Amino acid sequence: MKPFWKAFIIPTLSASFFVIGSTVQAQPKLLSNADVVSMLKAGLTESNIILSIQQAPAKFDTSSQSLIQLKQQGVSSKILDAILKKQPGSNANTVAVATNVSEGVQMIVDGQPVAIKRSKVQVRVSGGLFQSLTGIGDVKSRAVLEGNRAKLRLNNNQQVFQVVLPADVDPEDYVNIVKLQVKGDRRQTVVSRAGFSFSDGARAKDGFDQKDIVSLNFEDTGVRTASGKIVYTVKPFNQLELGEYALIHTLSFEASEQDESDLKRNYYDFGIDA
């Protein structure tokens, strides 16, 4: 018969070491600065790297010197933003998953999201008959909303919105607030320009007038939809002037139910009274 210490203690200790070893091996590796550089050198796209940062557990060195080194190695500003927003050790499994989040745009009232309705928009082209027919000169496309005043009226303490976006996009590219120009019985904003000149040739630009764009602050709420989309709160950096505005939600990553004249964007109009 084997001594007790050989028959019981040694197998027990071996099993304990096996369990401990298995536990250690099961711990995931934390994503680091070096991993980001490796992904970049391997040819992964910017959106792929950002999605990996958002979903994987990580421990980044965000000291000024380390950020400078990342920039020098070709890491884009959007990837650096994703690194700075990442909480140490966090991953997609630690955030709350909500099954009842609206996919549209909502306004936060007393801490609770309230759905707001989209506005009907028409796109009109201006620039004169000659420019429209020949393309010579400048032609502007404008999103036009009926009426000179939005039904939704807000004050400067109510401008907090909630939007839902895919995890692999930068919210600044997909959500804008612009000040609308009031023209008689309508409100409007420039959405694109095109033209031709003999000196410069053809030119085209999609986007809003810089003077009308409102600077926004986006905050990841930590909530995810069942499909993995991120819920953000959106609010202006500064108080808005009195006037008419629209929050514009770009939907190029999925089909839009908006008017056929502008399939890429949904408009949510509101006015500031005080």
C-alpha atoms as one frame of an Amber mdcrd trajectory, in Angstrom:
protein
   0.000   0.000   0.000   1.245   3.479  -0.895   1.885   5.898   1.946  -0.956
   8.326   2.530   1.068  11.330   1.353   1.779   9.632  -1.985  -1.694   8.225
  -2.514  -3.671  11.369  -1.651  -1.610  14.513  -1.204   0.410  14.349  -4.437
  -2.628  13.759  -6.725  -4.523  16.488  -4.875  -1.692  18.986  -5.288  -1.340
  18.044  -8.959  -5.042  18.620  -9.541  -4.839  21.962  -7.735  -1.929  23.106
  -9.882  -3.846  22.021 -12.980  -6.876  24.076 -11.969  -4.741  27.115 -11.153
  -2.844  26.766 -14.418  -6.081  26.456 -16.366  -7.452  29.572 -14.701  -4.368
  31.581 -15.567  -4.417  30.394 -19.165  -8.080  31.363 -19.513  -7.393  35.028
 -18.778  -7.452  36.974 -22.066  -4.434  38.979 -23.196  -4.958  42.705 -22.829
  -4.677  44.735 -26.029  -1.673  47.089 -25.926  -0.092  49.923 -27.910   2.180
  47.412 -29.623  -0.827  45.350 -30.721  -2.359  48.398 -32.391   0.864  49.059
 -34.306   1.038  45.378 -35.308  -2.525  45.462 -36.654  -1.710  48.617 -38.609
   1.428  47.070 -40.140  -0.547  43.927 -41.010  -2.820  46.032 -43.205  -6.000
  46.056 -41.116  -8.313  48.932 -41.940  -8.870  51.841 -39.582 -12.444  50.709
 -38.854 -11.252  47.145 -38.108  -8.692  48.414 -35.592 -11.192  50.744 -33.895
 -13.722  47.911 -33.603 -11.055  45.678 -32.040 -10.154  48.414 -29.522 -13.809
  48.866 -28.587 -14.554  45.163 -28.149 -11.365  43.649 -26.698 -10.059  43.989
 -23.121  -7.171  46.434 -23.179  -4.508  48.229 -21.195  -3.067  51.121 -23.189
  -0.239  53.467 -22.302  -1.804  56.885 -22.907   1.095  59.016 -21.723   1.942
  61.932 -24.004   5.195  60.296 -25.134   3.456  57.022 -26.015   0.757  58.829
 -27.983   3.429  60.741 -29.906   5.191  57.464 -30.716   1.936  55.936 -31.958
   1.330  58.957 -34.185   4.874  58.715 -35.559   4.236  55.054 -36.432   1.242
  55.961 -38.578  -1.643  55.535 -36.132  -4.514  57.806 -37.233  -6.244  60.408
 -35.066  -9.461  58.365 -35.017  -7.612  55.312 -33.683  -5.903  57.476 -31.048
  -9.327  58.798 -30.016 -10.577  55.216 -29.610  -7.540  54.394 -27.439  -8.100
  57.445 -25.223 -11.795  56.625 -24.791 -11.058  53.025 -23.801 -11.229  52.228
 -20.097  -8.396  49.943 -18.848  -9.385  46.296 -18.952 -12.852  46.999 -20.344
 -14.426  45.070 -23.180 -17.736  44.563 -24.919 -18.731  41.876 -22.411 -18.774
  44.345 -19.511 -21.203  46.864 -20.989 -24.953  46.802 -20.572 -26.970  45.252
 -23.384 -30.341  46.896 -23.991 -33.057  45.217 -26.045 -35.497  48.147 -26.062
 -33.303  50.951 -27.453 -34.810  52.894 -30.336 -32.717  52.895 -33.521 -33.806
  56.450 -34.308 -32.821  59.716 -32.651 -34.124  60.486 -29.178 -34.023  63.520
 -26.909 -33.043  63.143 -23.252 -35.691  64.666 -20.971 -35.212  64.401 -17.184
 -32.654  61.660 -17.784 -34.986  59.567 -19.948 -34.891  59.142 -23.758 -37.950
  60.428 -25.618 -38.378  59.594 -29.303 -38.598  62.526 -31.723 -40.005  62.403
 -35.235 -38.125  62.804 -38.475 -38.879  65.727 -40.746 -39.838  65.510 -44.393
 -37.107  66.981 -46.569 -36.813  67.872 -50.232 -33.529  68.459 -52.028 -33.492
  71.412 -54.399 -30.754  72.442 -56.813 -29.929  76.106 -57.330 -27.396  78.034
 -59.347 -29.276  79.271 -62.373 -30.622  77.515 -65.454 -27.369  77.856 -67.381
 -25.288  76.317 -64.592 -27.819  73.538 -64.017 -27.927  72.578 -67.694 -24.256
  72.974 -68.573 -22.484  72.362 -65.268 -20.388  75.476 -65.890 -20.298  77.594
 -62.747 -21.411  76.599 -59.248 -24.499  74.533 -58.481 -25.651  73.987 -54.884
 -27.961  71.289 -53.545 -30.007  72.247 -50.495 -32.101  70.209 -48.095 -35.363
  72.129 -47.686 -37.857  71.753 -44.823 -41.363  73.193 -45.087 -42.338  76.040
 -42.768 -40.207  78.718 -41.173 -40.424  77.275 -37.674 -39.969  73.769 -36.206
 -42.725  72.305 -34.051 -40.202  71.054 -31.477 -39.062  74.022 -29.370 -36.151
  73.692 -26.922 -34.182  75.898 -24.580 -30.452  75.801 -23.938 -30.834  73.231
 -21.153 -32.581  70.641 -23.325 -30.115  69.967 -26.107 -29.079  66.424 -25.252
 -29.839  63.730 -27.811 -29.318  59.980 -28.031 -28.303  58.145 -31.202 -27.455
  54.537 -32.022 -24.542  53.817 -34.373 -22.565  50.765 -35.545 -19.485  50.012
 -33.452 -17.045  50.479 -36.333 -17.882  54.094 -37.247 -16.811  57.454 -35.883
 -19.939  59.253 -34.622 -18.598  62.604 -35.846 -18.871  61.313 -39.425 -22.508
  60.271 -39.058 -24.202  62.854 -36.828 -24.311  66.629 -37.315 -26.314  69.542
 -36.006 -26.561  72.473 -38.423 -28.192  75.865 -38.174 -30.902  76.209 -40.810
 -31.288  79.334 -42.912 -34.859  80.670 -42.848 -36.047  81.776 -46.295 -39.667
  82.896 -46.366 -41.860  79.877 -45.643 -39.039  77.337 -45.566 -35.811  76.405
 -43.787 -32.788  75.071 -45.634 -29.144  74.062 -45.532 -26.558  73.366 -48.225
 -25.739  69.645 -48.526 -23.443  69.582 -51.583 -21.791  71.672 -54.283 -20.729
  70.907 -57.816 -19.422  72.914 -60.714 -17.057  73.290 -63.609 -14.613  75.906
 -64.758 -12.214  75.870 -67.683  -9.319  76.651 -65.353 -10.031  74.052 -62.642
 -12.193  71.501 -64.434 -14.975  69.605 -62.670 -15.305  69.806 -58.908 -17.764
  68.412 -56.374 -18.064  68.498 -52.602 -20.541  66.727 -50.342 -21.190  68.354
 -46.985 -22.676  71.277 -45.105 -21.503  74.890 -44.962 -18.824  75.096 -42.289
 -20.380  78.241 -40.813 -23.635  76.354 -40.126 -22.099  73.297 -38.424 -22.395
  73.061 -34.628 -19.467  71.563 -32.670 -20.678  68.470 -30.814 -19.599  66.337
 -27.885 -20.221  62.581 -28.185 -20.237  60.291 -25.167 -20.387  56.489 -25.252
 -23.067  55.571 -22.694 -21.680  52.055 -22.243 -24.958  50.600 -23.539 -25.054
  48.243 -26.524 -27.996  47.018 -28.540 -28.532  43.300 -29.057 -26.850  43.648
 -32.470 -23.754  45.302 -30.947 -24.443  48.929 -31.895 -23.281  51.684 -29.542
 -25.640  54.120 -27.821 -24.202  57.663 -27.718 -25.387  60.883 -26.134 -24.859
  63.979 -28.273 -24.848  67.591 -27.143 -23.423  70.894 -28.408 -20.147  72.102
 -26.924 -21.522  75.622 -26.580 -24.911  77.236 -26.103 -26.806  77.575 -29.350
 -27.962  80.911 -30.671 -31.688  81.496 -31.017 -32.923  80.074 -34.295 -33.794
  76.966 -36.287 -31.678  73.797 -36.339 -31.649  70.206 -37.520 -29.891  67.144
 -36.169 -28.878  65.161 -39.238 -28.309  61.421 -38.923 -26.409  59.965 -41.876
 -27.421  56.409 -42.773 -25.018  55.357 -45.517 -24.376  52.054 -43.680 -28.011
  50.956 -44.003 -31.134  51.657 -46.029 -33.009  54.811 -45.093 -36.749  55.324
 -45.130 -36.223  59.020 -45.805 -37.618  60.738 -48.897 -36.032  59.322 -52.071
 -34.493  62.700 -52.897 -31.991  62.277 -50.053 -31.565  58.596 -49.233 -28.485
  58.984 -47.064 -29.741  61.258 -44.293 -32.559  61.660 -41.795 -33.410  65.125
 -40.461 -34.766  65.967 -36.994 -35.608  69.675 -36.788 -35.956  71.820 -33.677
 -35.837  75.469 -32.669 -34.120  77.329 -29.821 -36.250  79.981 -28.133 -34.218
  80.890 -25.048
